Amino acid sequence: MSTIKPAEATPHVYTAEEKRKRIFAVMAASSGNLVEWFDFYVYSFCALYFAAAFFPKMDQTAQLLNTAGVFAAGFLMRPIGGWLFGRIADRRGRKFSLVVSVMMMCFGSLMIACLPVYATIGAWAPFLLLVARLLQGLSVGGEYGTTATYMSEVALRGRRGFYSSFQYVTLIGGQLLAVLVVVILQAFLSEAELKAWGWRIPFVIGAATGVVSMMLRRTLHETTTAESRQNKEAGSLAGLFRHHGRAFFTVVGYTAGGSLIFYTFTTYMQKYLVNTAGMDKKTASYVMTVCLFVYMCLQPVFGALSDRIGRRNNMLLFGVLGAIFTLPILSALGTTVSPGIAMALIIAALAIVSLYTSISGIVKAEMFPPEVRALGVGLAYAVGNAIFGGSAEYVALYLKDIGHEPAFYWYVSAMMVVVFLVSLRLPRQASYLHTDH
């Protein structure tokens, strides 16, 4: 098996060939990441059109609440996926884990694309929708940790923040492509056609591109060594918690707040603009398309910033600014009627979130050694993400449904205070990958 030596073992000076190989590996891994997250997020952006097909005879908020519940259920599989694929990545190699995870995501998308609706098979429709989302949740639970680990290991030393930020460039790119597909469909299909069958098209696209992603990932070089894979504690929960329990719970802590605010201002925001601010569905889609594009472009900027000021300072700024500005931004968005003002407010919020998302993978990977890195990153992320990120839409819609929507703003702000406090525990320099600053 051809390998790229882990970045921590590589000297400062790279040959032109080594640079080319590493940059190509980053691009290939992140390209597959884009396809997988497109598949996952299409569900959220199409929910406005297929909610009634699976949960009929309810008002719009109740229908969205049910689809958000299924969305959250997919997140409950993430810890299992984080453990399963993290173990596979640490014991069998990063490449093998990445290929298997995208194949599973592809199958989930194809399943949703072909599902009969409630009018055809009754209660089996929402049940099978749930099964498909559970499969996708399992897949994406393993995707994040393995991709973050792989990209941190191949990134050029001294620029790891910059190159690792491309994990979220493509993650956000997956969301952006999902929104763009919806915008294009809205331009060519009527709302009745979108609700009848048009919502299936993005899932078909997702399943087809999953095959492309699998082929891309088969070109990747392995970053682990035979020695680390054969370590008796490789991919072991006992090894992880015996020696790295503090790091694990630190990652869970700041992932909780980071995931919550990320999903609040990305996947939930389209529904928030329609359901709370009263914005037209098409207008909300256009607003989110622009915002996600700007957000995607911000990732390398903030990743490069972390190479200069350090990951810990990025995270502390994220916690402070998130705690201060989340509540006023959400309050203003809930009453704005101007797409331009909404766009400016969301971009401001996403700039704050970028302090975290640009370095999300690398800051976690730097806390674990190679033999448990994919497991530590993937499982810790999945636990925090499943509990707080996956429930973001459900909690927001539930509080709106019972007449206490502003409580959600306070909830997100409080979690940002938690992020700040947990980030104080981060080491000033990387523990297991050489420091870049």
N, C-alpha and C positions, 0 to 999 in steps of 0.2 A: 504494500500500500504506500503510495507516495505521500509524503507529509511536508507540511511547513512547520518548522520548529516554532514552539510557542514564543510569543513576542518577548517575554521576559528573559529569554535565553539569547536574544539577538543583540549584537553590538549596536552602538549608536549609528555607525556608518553602514548604509545599505548600498548594495550594487544596484545599477539600473534595472537589472533583471529581477532582483529580489523585490524592488519597489513595484515593478509591474505586476509580479505575481500576487503580491499582497493587495494591491489596489483592485486587481481583477477579482480576487477572492471576496473582498468586501462588497464589490458590486454584484457578484453572482449570488452571494448569500442574501443581500438586501433585496435583490430583484425577486427572489422566491418569497421573501417576507412580504413584499408588496401584494403579490397575488393572494397569499393566504389571508392577509387582513382585509383585502377587498371582499373575499368570500364571507368573512365573518361580519363585516359592517353593512353589507348589502341588506341584511335582515332588518337592521334598525332603520335605515333610510326608506325601505319599502313598506314598513309597518303601517304607515298612514293609508296604504292602498289595500293591503291584504288582511288587515285586522278584522274587518267585518266578515270576510269569507270564512274565517276560522272561529270567530266569536260573535255570532249574529245577535240581534235583538238586544243591543246595549247602546248607551250613548257613547260619543266619541272618546271621552275620558276613560270610561270603563273598558272599552275595547283596547285602547292603548295601554291601560293598566295591565290587562291580561297578556298582551304581547310583550310588555316589559317584564312581566313575571317569567315568561318563557326565556326571554333574553337573559334575565338574572340566573335562571336555572342552568343555562349553559356555563355560567361562571362557576357554578358549584362543582363542575367537573374539572376545573382548572387545577386545583391542588392535586387531584389524582393524575392529571396529565403532566403537571410539573414534576411529580415524583417519578412516574413511569418513564417519561422521555428523558428526564434528567439522569436517571439510573442508566438508561440505554446509552445516552451520550457519554457518560463517564466510563462505562464499561465496554461499549462497542464502538464508540467514536462519535464525534459531532456530525459527520457527514451522514451516517446511517440514520441517526435520529431525525435529521432535517428532512430527509427523503420520505421517511415513513409518515411524519406528521403532516406533510402537505398532501400525501395521498389520501389520508383520512379526511382532511378538510374538503378535498375534491368530492369525495363520496357524499359527505353531508350536504353540500350545495346541490348536487345532482338529485338527491333525495327530496329536498325542498322544492326544487323546480318541477318535480313530477307529482307532488302530493295532490290527491283529491281534496276538495274543500268540504266544509261542514254539511252543506246541502246534499252532497253525494254520499258520504259515509258516516255522517253524524259525529259523535264524540271521538271517533277514531282519528279524525282530521287533526284536532289540536294535540292529541296524544302523539301521533306520528311526527308532528311538527316539533314537539318537545324532544322526541328521540333524536331527530336530526340535529337539533341544537346541542344536545348532550354530547353527540359525537364531535361536533365542531368545537365545543368547549374543551373536550379532552385533547383534541389536536392543538388548539391554540394555547392550552396550558403548557404543552411541551415546546411549542414554537418559540415563545419569548425567551425562556431561559437558555435554550440551546443556541439561538441566534445571537443573543447578547454575549454569551460565552465565546462563541466562535469569532465574532467580530472583534472582541477585546483582545483575543489571542493573535489575530493576524494584523491588527492595526499597527501602523508605524509608531515606534516609540517617540514621544515628544509631541505627537499629534493624535493620541488615542481618543481624546475627547471629540476632536473634529471628525475623525473617521467613524467612530462608534455612533455619532449622532445620526448617521445614515440609516440606522435601524429605525429610528422614528421618522426620518424623511420618508422611508418607504411604508412604514406603518400608517402615517398620516396620508401618504400618497394613495394607499389602499382605500382610506375613507374618501379622499377627494375623487378618486375614480368612481367610487360607488355613487357619490352625489352627482358627478357628471353624467353617469349613465341614466340616473333618474331624471336629470334636467333635460337630456336629449329625448328621453321617452315622453316627458311632459310636453315637449315641443311638437312631437309627431302624433301622439295619441291623446284622445279625450280622457277625461277623468273616469268615465264609465268603462272605457277600454282598459285603462290601467288597473281598475279594480277587478275587472273580469278575467283578464289574462296577461296584461302587460307587465305586471309585477314579477312574473316568472322569468322574464328575459334576463335580468341581471344574474339570477342564480345559474342559468344555463351558461352565461359568459364566464361566471366564476368557476364552474366545473371544467369548462374547456381550457381555461388558462391554467388551471391546476396541473394539467398534463405538461404544459410548457415549463411551469415552475419545477416539476419533478426532474425534467431533463436538464435544466440549469443546475440544479443542486447535485446532480450526478457528476458534474464537472469539478466540484469542489475538491480541494486537497484537505487531508486530515491534519488537524493541529495537535492532537494528543499523541503521546509517545506510548510505546508498548509497556514501558515501565509504569506509567501512571494508570493505564487501563488494567494492569494486572495487580495493582496495589490491593491488598485485602480489604481496604476500606473504600475502594472506588465505588461511587454511587450508593454508598451505604448510609442509611438513616442513623445508625448507631455511630458511625464515624463522623457524620455531620454534627450531631448534637453533642457528642462527647467532647469534641475539640472546638466547635465553631457555633455553639448555641447563642452566644452574645451577638455575633454577626448576623445570624439568622433572624433573630427577633428585632434587631435594628432595621434590617431590610423590610421586614413585615410592617414595622411602624411607619416608615416614611412612604412605603408603597401604598398603604391604606389611604393617606391623605392625597398623595399624588394621583392615584387612580380615580379617586372620587372627584377631584376638581377637573381632571382630564376628561372624564366621561360627561361631566356636567356641561362643559363648554364645547364639546364636540358632538357626540351622538345624541345627547338629550336636547341640545340647543335648538335643533330644527323643530322639534315638537313644542318646545317652550315658546318659540316665536309664534307658532301657529295657535297653540292652545291657550296661552296666557296673554301674549301681546296682541293676538287677533290678526296676525299677519297672514296674507294669502300664502297658500302652500308653495306656489311657484316662486314667489318673491323670497320666501324663507330659504328655498333651495339655492337660489342665486346668491343670497347673502352668505350662506354657509360655504358655497363653492369658493368665493373670493377669500373668505376668512381662512379656510383650510389651506388654500394655496399659499397665502402669506405665512401661515403657521408652519407649513412644510419648509419654506425657504428660511425661516428663522432658526431651524435646528442646527445647521453647521455653524452659524454665527455664535450661538450660545455654547455649542460644543467647543469651539475654538477659544471662547472666553474661559472655559473651565481649564484649558491647557495653560492659561496665563495666571488665573487667580486661584485655582484649585477646586476640586469637586466639592469639598466641604463648604467653601464660601458660596458656591452656586446654590447649594441646598439650603443654607441659612437664609440667603436672600429670598429664595422661593418661599420658605415658610413665613417670613416676615411680611412680604408684599402680598402673598395670598391671604393671610389673616386680615390685613388692613383693607384690601380693595375688593374682595369677593362680594361682600354684602352690598356695598353701594352699586357695584356693576350689575349684579343680578336684579336689584330693585329698579334701577333705571331701565334695564332691558324689558322688564315686565310691563312698563307703561309707555315705552316709546312706540311711535307710529311711523318713524322715519327709518327706511332701510339703511340710509347712510350713517345715521347715528348708531343704529344697532350694529352695523359692521365695525365701526370704530371702537365701540365698547367691547365687542367680542375679540377683536384683534388685540386690544390692550390686555384683556384677560389671558389670552393665549400667549402673549409675550412673557407674562409672569410664569405661566405653566411651562414655557420652553426652558426656563432655568433648570427644571427637573427632567423633562422628557428628553432633552438633548443628551443628557449624561446618565439617563436611567439605567441603561445596561452596564456601562463601564463602571459606575460607582458601586454597583452590586458585585460585579465580577472581581473587582480589586480586593474584595473582602474574603475570598475563598481560594484555597489552593486547587491545582488542576484536578486532583482525584475526586473532589466533591463540588467542583465549581458549577457545573451545569445543574446538578441537583440542588445545591444551595441557592443559586440564583432563581431557578425555575420554581421551586417549591415555595420559597419565601415570597416571591412575587405573586404567585398564584393564590396563596392564602390571603394576603392583603387585598389583592385585586378582586377575589371572589366575594369577600365579605362586604367591601366598601365600594369598589368600582362597579361590580355587577348589579348591586342594589340601587345605584344612584338614580336611575330613571324610575324605578318602582317607588322608592321613598319619596321622590319629588312629586310624582303623580298621586300617590296616596295622600300626602299632606295637602295637595291641592283639592283632592276629592272631598276631604273632610273640612275644608275651609281654613287651613292653617299653612298656606304655601310659604309665607315668609320664614317659617321655622326651618325650612330647608336651607335658606341662605345662611342662617346662623349655624346650622349643622356643618356646612362646608367650611365656614370660617373657623369654627372650633377645631376641625380636623387639621387645618393649616397650622394652628398653634401647636398641635401634637407633632406635626412634621418638624417644626422648628426645634422643639425640645429633643426629639429623637436625633435630629441631625447634629446636635451638640456632641453626640456620642461617636460620630464618625471620626476616624483617624485623620490627622492633618496630612499624612502622606499615605500612598497606597500600601496596603499590607502585603499583598502577594504578587502584584504586577509592579514593576519599577515605577516610581513616581515620574510624572511628566513635567513637573514644574519646579 
